[in-house]
Amino acid sequence: MIKLIAGEFTLDAAKGDAPRRTISGTAVPYNVPATVSDGTAVIFRPGSLPVEGKAPRLFMYHDASMPVGVVQERVSTEEAMLFTAKISATSLGNDALVMAQDGTIDQVSVGVNPTKFSYDEEGTMIIEAADWMELSLVPIGAFGDAANITKVAASIHQETEEVVLNKEVTPVEEKPEMSEATVPAVEATIPTAPIFAQAKKEFVLPSAGEFMAAYHIGGDTFANINKAVAEYTASKRTALQAAAGDVITTDTPGLLPVPVLGPLVQDLNFIRPVVEALGARAYPDGGASKTFIRPTITTHTSVASQANELAAASATTMVIASNSVSKTTLAGQVTLSVQDIDFTSPAAMQLILNDLMGEYMIASDNFAADNLLTAATSSGVWDLTVADLLKSVYDSAVDISNGRNFTPTHMFVSPDVWGQLGQLADTTGRPVFPFIGAGLTGQNALGGGNATSWNGNPLGLQLVVDSNFAAKTMIITRVGQGSGDAFEFYESIRGLMSVEVPATLGRTMSFHGYVSTFAAISGMIRKITQA
């Protein structure tokens, strides 16, 4: 699940006899890039978060064990997702309102599970749709002023109780203004008689919530707990310093921190060069069937000169083939223990899910690349010379254009062939496909480009380099134009599925999608082999 932290908010306490205990503001701004906790860059598109269905819960710090309310209203605009959340009348809810009032916590963070998304060239996840699981109150944001809470309607007021040691204390009963729950005053007496022969009780460090609550109460309450923490720290330090002999790092391995530097090193680039060039097409009828029909013309009608007046005109019956295209399921799964999910940092679950989705991208691109090569027909053999390359490329273009009047648009190659093309030179050592940029003109330039597009597009063809191709692959065809496309790719990404496994304290997650390819005009898919 992606946890994305939004920005700060301003406080607008509700007035009147019946405050609503609500907060309102911006949960996520749309089309604004941000970085989540594991280092992933994401952008939410307008309408990517739902406004209907089960209401997201309101947590503290993304901790499901610290619920403080529920999101009551969700309004999606072109700019952002707006929300209004109700704060529960509990002690934890009261703490949340107190910290909101004094500015300790002034931001919110969404927790979502993406269901429809893609990646751009820079690796940013573009989220088109997601399940909104929760909204959390947090102290630090990523969006700044782009996402904030604009209103807090609350009424909590507590006076600090003054405590005088060794004197009987008579507490003053107060009735703090609360909208839905009243916290009673607690009476307490301080013992005046000394206690003899009793060992000092070991101090237990307070939790983060207890420490923050004492901070908000202030006065002696916070001073005492702060003093106790300092004494506890000093006692532990003294015990360590009192150890006999010299102490070095090998003697205290348990005290040495082991930092983890994120984000995770990624050795795979989750891109789909072939699929991007082909363009992913949607299945007909929402993809509900296992197969679908893709019609093609096998015999066209005819038009010819009339032999003489009243002679029969040319007549040929059109024949349309009914081609059945089947779907292939691409899927992967992983099972994590709850300990692996809870104890790892950066969070293992999100890193593994990102890798699972990336592996789907590689598998779908490999599926398209393999089928494209299988559908290709040879148009010649390249002997690795410049002259023979030009002949082979133009022979392929002729084979594609003859009888169709369509011209090729793309050259698909494996990385080794791309390297061969870049090293081609004439008899004087000048490169045949030089880099051309910044207004410069290169000699022998049969194509131009830049380093981000594989350094050249021979003969005006768009060069697509993909490591999913087998070695020595070179394919010339026409795709991505809509009209006259020789090869088609269909896809329906179904997304993530997750199920708890209570018997083993685990969670199994999978990612799957359906893909198909179709050689629409097989004669226009030409390959050049090597001698």
SULGI-V416617 format. One record per pair of residues at least 12 apart in sequence whose C-alpha atoms are under 10 Angstrom apart, sorted by the first residue. I is the first residue (numbers start at 1). J is the second residue. Records with the same first field share a line. If there is no record, write none. Layout:
I->J  J
This chain:
1->110  111  112  113  114  130  131  132  133  347  349  350  351  353  354
2->36  37  38  40  42  110  111  112  113  114  130  132  133  349  350
3->35  36  37  38  62  109  110  111  112  113  133  134  135  136  350
4->27  28  34  35  36  37  42  108  109  110  111  112  135  136  141  142  143
5->27  28  34  35  36  37  107  108  109  110  111  135  136  137  138  139  140  141  142  143  144  147
6->26  27  28  29  34  106  107  108  109  110  136  137  138  139  140  141  142  143  144  145  146  147  148  149
7->26  27  28  29  106  107  108  109  138  139  140  141  142  143  144  145  146  147  148  149
8->25  26  103  105  106  107  108  138  139  140  141  142  143  144  145  146  147  148  149  150
9->23  24  25  26  100  103  105  106  107  108  144  145  147  148  149  150  151  152
10->25  100  101  103  106  107  148  149  150  151  152
11->23  100  101  102  103  106  149  150  151  152  153  154
12->100  101  149  150  151  152  153  154
13->97  100  101  151  152  153  154  155  156
14->151  152  153  154  155
15->153  154  155
16->155  179
17->155  177  178  179
18->153  154  155  177  178  179  180
19->152  153  154  155  156  177  178  179  180
20->86  87  152  153  154  155  179  180
21->69  85  86  87  88  89  93  94  97  152  153  154  155  156  178  179  180
22->69  70  71  72  84  85  86  87  88  97  151  152  153  154
23->71  83  84  85  86  87  97  100  149  150  151  152  153  154
24->71  72  73  74  82  83  84  85  86  148  149  150  151  152  153
25->80  81  82  83  84  85  107  108  147  148  149  150  151  152
26->74  75  76  79  80  81  82  83  84  107  108  109  145  146  147  148  149  150
27->49  74  76  80  81  82  83  84  107  108  109  110  135  136  146  147  148  149
28->43  44  45  46  49  76  79  80  81  82  83  108  109  110  143  146  147  148
29->43  44  45  46  76  77  78  79  80  81  82  143  145  146  147  148
30->43  44  45  46  47  48  49  76  77  78  79  80  81  127  146  147
31->43  44  45  46  78  79  80  126  127
32->44  45  79  80  143  146  147
33->124  125  126  142  143
34->124  142  143
35->124  142  143
36->142
37->142  262  263  345  346  347  350
38->262  263  264  345  346  347  348  350  351
39->262  263  264  346  351
40->123  124  125  263  264  350  351  354
41->119  122  123  124  125  126
42->117  118  119  123  124  125  126  127
43->117  119  124  125  126  127  128
44->80  81  114  117  125  126  127  128  129  130
45->78  79  80  117  126  127  128  129
46->76  77  78  79  80  81  127  128  129
47->75  76  77  78  79  80  81  127  128  129  130
48->76  80  81  114  115  116  117  126  127  128  129  130  131  132
49->74  75  76  80  81  112  114  127  128  129  130  131  132
50->74  75  76  81  129  130  131  132
51->73  74  75  76  81  82  83  132
52->73  74  75
53->131  132
54->71  131  132  133
55->70  71  72  73  74  85  132  133  134  135
56->69  70  71  72  73  74  85  110  111  112  131  132  133  134  135  136
57->69  70  71  72  85  86  111  132  133  134  135  136
58->70  71  72  85  86  87  88  93  108  109  110  133  134  135  136  137
59->87  93  96  108  109  110  134  135  136  137  138
60->92  93  96  105  108  109  135  136  137  138  139
61->108  109  135  136  137  138  139
62->108  109  110  111  134  135  136  137  138
63->134  136  137
64->134  136
66->92  93  136
67->87  88  90  92  93  134  135  136
68->85  86  87  88  89  90  91  92  93  94  95  96  97  136  137
69->85  86  87  88  89  90  92  93  96  135  136
70->84  85  86  87  88  134  135
71->83  84  85  86  87  134  135
72->84  85  86
73->85  86
79->146
80->146  147
81->147
82->147  148  149
83->135  149
84->149  150  151  152
85->135  152
86->152  153
87->152  153  154  180
88->180  181
89->178  179  180  181  182  183
90->180  181  182  183
91->181  182  183
92->209  213
94->154  155  156  157  178  181  182  183
95->156  209  212  213  216
96->137  213
97->152  153  154  155  156
98->154  155  156  157  158  213  216  217
99->137  139  212  213  216
100->137  139  152  154
101->152  153  154  155  156
102->216
103->139
104->138  139  140  212  216
105->137  138  139  140
106->137  138  139  140  141  148  149
107->136  137  138  139  140  141  142  143  144  145  147  148  149
108->135  136  137  138  139  140  141  142  147  148  149
109->134  135  136  137  138  139  140  141  142  143  147  148
110->132  133  134  135  136  137
111->130  131  132  133  134  135  136
112->129  130  131  132  133  134  135
113->127  129  130  131  132  133  350  495  496
114->126  127  128  129  130  131  132  495  496
115->127  128  129  130  131  493  494  495  496  497
116->128  129  130  131  493  494  495  496
117->129  130  357  493  495
118->357  361
119->270  271  272  358  361
120->270  271
121->269  270  271  272
122->271
123->269  270  271
125->354
153->179
154->177  178  179
155->176  177  178  179  180
156->176  177  178  179  181  182  183
157->175  176  177  178
158->174  175  176  177  183  185  216  217
159->174  176  217  218  219
160->216  217  218  219  220  221
161->185  186  217  218  219  220  221
162->219  220  221
163->188  189  190  219  220  221
164->190  220
165->189  190  191  192
166->189  190  191  192  193  194
167->189  190  191  192
168->188  189  190  191  192
169->187  188  189  190
170->187  188  189
171->185  186  187  188  189
172->185  186  187
173->185  186  187
202->232
203->228  229  231  232
204->228  229  232
205->225  228  229  232  233
206->225  226  228  229
210->225
211->225  226  229
214->226
240->252
259->345
260->345  346
261->345  346
262->345  346
263->346  351
264->346  351
266->355
268->355  358  359  362
269->358  359  361  362
270->354  355  357  358  359  360  361  362  365
271->358  359  361  362  365  466
272->358  361  362  363  364  365  366  368  369  466  467  468
273->362  365  366  368  369  412  464  465  466  467  468
274->364  365  366  367  368  369  372  412  464  465  466  468  469  489
275->361  364  365  366  367  368  369  480  488  489  490  491
276->365  464  480  489
277->410  412  462  463  464  479  480  481  489
278->368  410  478  479  480  481  482  485  486  487  488  489  490
279->479  480  481  482  488  489  490  491
280->480  488  489  490  491  492  515  516  517
281->488  489  490  491  492  515  516  517
282->489  490  491  492  493  515
283->327  489  490  491  492  514  515  516
284->490
286->492
287->327  490  491  492  514
289->326  327
290->325  326  327  328  514
291->324  325  326  327  328  516
292->322  323  324  325  326  327
293->321  322  323  324  325  326
294->321  322  323  324  325  518  520
295->320  321  322  323  324  520
296->319  320  321  322  323  520  521
297->318  319  320  321  322  520  521
298->318  319  320  321  322
299->316  317  318  319  320  321
300->316  317  318  319  320
301->314  315  316  317  318  319
302->314  315  316  317  318
303->315  316
323->518  520
324->518
325->490  516  517  518
326->514  515  516  517  518
327->490  491  492  513  514  515  516  517
328->364  367  491  513  514  515  516  517
329->364  491  492  493  512  513  514  515  516
330->359  360  361  363  364  367  493  511  512  513  514  515
331->356  357  359  360  363  364  494  495  496  510  511  512  513  514
332->356  357  359  360  496  509  510  511  512  513
333->353  356  496  497  498  508  509  510  511  512
334->349  352  353  356  498  507  508  509  510  511
335->349  352  498  499  500  501  506  507  508  509  510
336->348  349  352  500  501  504  505  506  507  508  509
337->349  500  501  504  505  506  507  508
338->500  501  502  504  505  506  507
339->505  506
340->506
341->506  507
349->507  509
352->509
353->496  509  510  511
356->496  509  510  511  512
357->495  496  510  511  512
359->511
360->493  495  511  512  513
361->513
362->467  468
363->468
364->489  491  513  514  515  516
365->466  467  468  469  489  515
366->466  467  468  469
367->468  469  489  515  516  517
368->468  469  487  488  489  490  515  516  517  518
369->412  466  467  468  469  470  517
370->468  469  470
371->487  489  516  517  518  519
372->412  469  475  477  486  487  488  489  517  518  519  522  525  526  527
373->412  469  470  473  474  475  525  526  527
374->519  525  527
375->486  487  518  519  520  521  522  523  524  525  526  527
376->474  475  476  477  487  519  522  523  524  525  526  527  528
377->396  399  475  476  522  523  524  525  526  527  528  529
378->392  396  399  474  475  523  525  526  527  528  529
379->392  393  394  395  396  397  398  399  400  475  476  525  526  527  528  529
380->392  393  395  396  526  527  528  529  530  531
381->527  528  529  530  531
382->474  528  529  530  531
383->529  530  531
384->417  420  421  424  530  531
385->421  424  425  426
386->421  424  425  426  432
387->426
389->421  424  528
390->446  458  459
392->527  528  529
393->411  458  459  474  475  476  526  527  528
394->408  459  476
395->526  528
396->408  475  476  477  524  525  526  527  528
397->409  476  477  478  524  525  526
398->524
399->523  524  525  526
400->476  477  478  486  521  522  523  524  525  526
401->523  524
402->523  524
404->484  523  524
405->484
406->477  478  483  484  485  486  524
407->477  478  484  524
408->460  461  462  476  477  478  479  484  485  486  524  525  526
409->460  461  462  463  476  477  478  479  480  481  485
410->457  458  460  461  462  463  464  475  476  477  478  479  480
411->457  458  459  460  461  462  463  464  465  474  475  476  477  478  526  527
412->461  462  463  464  465  466  469  473  474  475  476  477  527
413->463  464  465  466  467  468  469  470  471  472  473  474  475  476  527  528
414->464  465  466  467  468  469  470  471  472  473  474  475
415->454  464  465  466  467  468  469  470  471  472  473
416->465  466  467  469  470  471  472  473
417->465  471  472  473  474  530
418->454  455  456  463  464  465  466  472  473  474
419->454
420->472
421->433  455  456  457  458
422->434  435  454  455  456  458
425->444
426->444
430->442  443  444  445
431->443  444  445  446
432->444  445  446  447  458
433->445  446  447  448  449  455  456  457  458  459
434->446  447  448  449  450  455  456  457  458
435->447  448  449  450  451  454  455  456  457
436->448  449  450  451  455  456
437->449  450  451
438->450
445->457  458  459
446->458  459  460
447->459  460  461  462  463
448->460  461  462
449->462  463
453->465
461->476  477  478
462->476
463->476
472->528  529  530
473->527  528  529  530
474->526  527  528  529  530
475->525  526  527  528  529
476->524  525  526  527  528
477->521  522  523  524  525  526  527
478->521  524  525  526
479->524  525
484->520  521  524
485->519  520  521  524  525
486->518  519  520  521  522  523  524  525
487->517  518  519  520  521  522  524  525
488->516  517  518  519  520  521
489->515  516  517  518  519
490->514  515  516  517  518
491->513  514  515  516  517
492->512  513  514  515  516
493->511  512  513  514  515
494->511  512  513  514
495->510  511  512  513
496->509  510  511  512  513
497->509  510  511  512
498->510  511
